[in-house]
């Protein structure tokens, strides 16, 4: 199997970031400086995977890239430089581990609510310690990163960031600066952005490696387009995206072929509803089957095959008859 060249990987990340930007909308619009010119994430990633020791150690590459994506998300959201030895890095890892608690039905307490009142030393209540550790990590990350970001803003040394822009635009939310909303909205937005951005990017990267290893002809076609448009003398930038339709199509196909959230984000109905003849009572957990939507052979022929060409016409224009996977891959509705 051919290993994905580092410049294709860097281009994939640049295009993937643009897909995330278009999905996130105003959140990413708050940091235009991050999208201008070369991407910090692209440069860091190219540097890492080009190192001779890592080029021969796939596991080491993936571990390092995972840390790199985490650091990049923290940089974009909070304007902070995060290194692997930073205590915040370990706490973020613990917080991300806790995302598995979002799986409906994972814990017995969901069916037997009285268990939440049983002492933690009683057999069968281990979930209390587990959830407690994740809760502490989440709250600690939320408060710790926000505090560091505010210190940088107050000293005038922080670069553009999502949280920084939200804090400076606090009047958008409330008029009274003593209102908790002034602090809580930037804190919560920042925390959710880190939770939702670190693992999804890394998961998509793993899909990218798998897809190009199994489909070397896709890799060769992407490399040819990259050489023709960007050339050998520099790394790709966000501005190159519009001239690299095939590589952008690879991003879309990665999201379709192996969506990072196959069942989306669980939602809870707030009232009784009826949908297409089905009665759904209030407080019902709903899961959107994104995998089924993205593997419907009536919409995406040969859904199990990795076919980026499905999104691009022969003349290089986008095939508007094929739904954009980003509409399904990240779930639906409010987060």
N, C-alpha and C positions, 0 to 999 in steps of 0.2 A: 504494500500500500504506500502511496505517496504521502509524505507529510505536508500539510498546508504551509506554503512559503510565508515568511514573516510579513511581507508587504501585503499579501492578500488578507492575512489576519488583521493587520492594522486597518486596511480599507474596510473590512467587514465591521470592525468596531466603530469606525467613523459613520458608516451608513446605519448601523444599529442605533447609535446615539441619535441620529436624525429621526429614526422611526419612533424612538421613545419621546423625543422632543415633540413630534407632531401629535402623539397620543396624549402627552401630559399637558400640552397647550400652555396656558398662562403660567403654570409653575415654572417651566423651563424658560419662558420668556423673561423671567425676572433676572436671568443671568446671561445677557447677550454676550458678555465678554468671554464666556466659556465656549461659545460656539464659533467665535471668530478665529480664523486662521487654524493653526494646528491644534489638535486636541491633546491635553495633558495625558489622557488615558492612552491614546494612540502611541505617543512617543514613549511612554513608560513601558507599554506592552512590547513594542518593537525592540526596545533595549533588553528587556528580560529574555524574550525568546531567542534573541540573537547571541546570547552568551554561550560559548562552547560547552561549559559544564551542563547547562540546562538543556541544550539542544539534544543531549543524549539521555536525559532523564525526564520522561514525560510526567511522572508523578510530581517531581519537583517543580516542573513548569506549572502544572495545574494548581498546585498549592500556592505558589508565588503569585500566579495570576489572580487567584481568588482574593488574596490580600491586597493586590493592586487595585482591583475593582472596588473593594471596600473603601480603600483610601481615597480613590477618585470620587466616589459618591459623597464621602464626608467633605472633601475639598469643594465640590460643587455646591452642596447644600449648606455647609457651615463656614466654608472658607478656611478650614483648618488643615494643617499637614499632619497626617497620621502615619506613624511608623509601626512596624510589627511589635516592637518592644513597648509600645504605649499601652498602659493599663486599659485605656478605652477600647483598644482593639479586641482584647479578650472579652470585655463586657459586651461589645457589639456581637461577637461570635455567639455568646450565650443568649443574647436577645434573639438573634436569628434562629437559633436552635429552638426557641420557644414558639416559633411560627407553626410548628406541628400541632400545637394546642388548638389551632383554628379548625382542625378536622372535626366535623360534627360526629358525635357518638364515640369519640376516642376514650372518654372517661366514664366510668360507671355513675359518677355523681350527676351526670346529665340526665340519667334516668331515675336516680334515687337522690333527689336534692338534699334530703336530710343528712347525707354523708358529709356535707360541708360543715356541719356542726359537731361532727365526731372528732375527738382529739387525734392529733397527728400520729401518736404512738400506737393507735389501734391498727391491727393488720387490715390491709385493704385500703388504707387512706394515704398511701405513699404519694398519691397525686398532689396532696397538699404541699409537700416539700418540693416536688418537682415544679408545680405551678408557681409556688412562692419564689423559688430561685429565678425563674424566668421573669416574673413580675418585677423583682428587685433589679434584675439586669436591664429591663425595659425602662423603668423609672430612672435608674441611675444613668443610663445612656441619654435619655431625654433631657434630664437636668444638667448632667455633666457637659455634654457637647454644647448645649445652649449657653451655659455659663461661660465656657471658654470662648465661644463666638462673640458674646457680648463684651468680654474683656478686650478682645481684639478690636471690636467696633469702637469702644470707648477710647482706646489708645490710638485709634486712627491708623492701625497697621493691617487691618483685615482687607482682603481683596473682595471683589464682587462675590456674592453668594445669595442663595435663595432666602435664607433666614435674614441676612443683612438687609435685603430689599424689603422684606415683609416688616421688619422692625422699623425701618425708616419710613415706611408707608402706613404706620399704625393707625393714622386717622381714617383709613379706609374701613376699618373694622368698628372702632368706637371713638367717641369724642373725649371721654374721660380717661386720661392716661393711668389713673389708679385702678381702672377696671382690670380684672384678671385676664380678660379676653386679650388685652394687649400682649401679654406674655404667653398665654396658653395657645393661641393660634399659631404663632411662629414655632413654638416648641413642638406642637403636635404635627404640624406640616413637616418639619424637619425630621422628626422621628419616623413618620410614615414613609417619607421619601427614602430614608436609609433602609428601612425594613423591606420596602418594595423594590429597591433598585439594585442592591448588592447581589442577592442570590439569583434574580432573574437574568441579569447580564451574564453571570458566570454559567448558569444553566444553558443559556442560548449559545455561549461559546463552546460548551461541551458538545452540543448538537452540531455546531458548525464543524468541529474536528471530525466527528463521526461521519457526517454527510460527505465531506470532501475526501475522506479516506475511502469510503465505499463507492464514490463516484468521481474517479480521477478525471473523467472527461469534463466535468463541471469545473474542476480546479483549473484545468488547462485553458478553458474558455475564459474564465475569470482573469487568469494571469495575462492572457493575450489582450483583453480589454484594458487592464491596468497598465500594461506596458505601452499601449498605444495612446492612452489619454494622459496618464501621469508621468510616464517615463521612468528611467532608472535613477534619476538624480535626487529624488526627494520622497518624503512620506506623503501619503494622501491627506487631504484636509476636508472639512465639512463642505467647503465650497465646490469640491470635485463631485459631489454626490449626483448632481443633475446630469453629469456626463458619464456616469457609470451605472446605467440602468441594469445591466446584468448582475452586478454585485449587489445592488439594492434588491434585485429579485431573489438573490440567494438569501438575503436577510429575511425577506417575507416568507420564503419557502421553509426556512429553518423554524420560524414561528408557527407555520402551518403544520409541518411534518411532525414536530415534537413540541407542542405548546408547553410553555413553562407552567401554566395553570390549567391542566386538562379539565378540571371541574370548576374553574373560576374561583371567585371569592364567595363563600357562603353568605346568603342574605336571609333576613328574618322578616316575614310579613308583619306589618303593623296593624292590619285590619283584615277582615274577611274579604276575599276577592273571588271572582269567577273568571276563568280564562279558557276560552274555547270549550265551554260546557263543563269544565272541571271546577269543582268548588274547592277552594284552598282556604282553610280557616286561619285566623290571626295567629301569630307566633309560630308559624310553620317555617322550618329551615328549607330554603330552596337552593339547589345546586344547578348551575347552568352547565350543560355538557358541551364544553367548548371542543373537546376531542371529537365528538360526533359531528359537530358543525363543520369542523375543519377537515374531516375525513369522509364527507358525504360525496359519493362518486357521481352524483347528479350535478354537483357544483364544481368539484375538483376531480376530473377523471384520473384514474389510476392513483388514488389517494395515498397508497403505501409507497409509491415511488417518489424519489426526490427529483422534482422537475421544475427548476427555476424558470424555464422557458414558458411555463403556463401563464406567467404574468406579463410577458413582453411579446409584442408582435414582431414580425420579421423586419419591419421598418424601424424598430427601436422604440416605438411608442408603447405606452402602457395598455394592456388589454383590460379595458374598463368593464368587460363582461364577467371578469373573474373577481369575486369579492376580495377586498383587502383583508388578510388574516389579522391585522392589528385591531380590527373591529371585534374580534372574538378572543384573541390570544391572552388578553389581560383581564378578562372578566367583564362584568357589566355594572352599571349603576354606581352608587356612592360607596366609598371605602370606609 
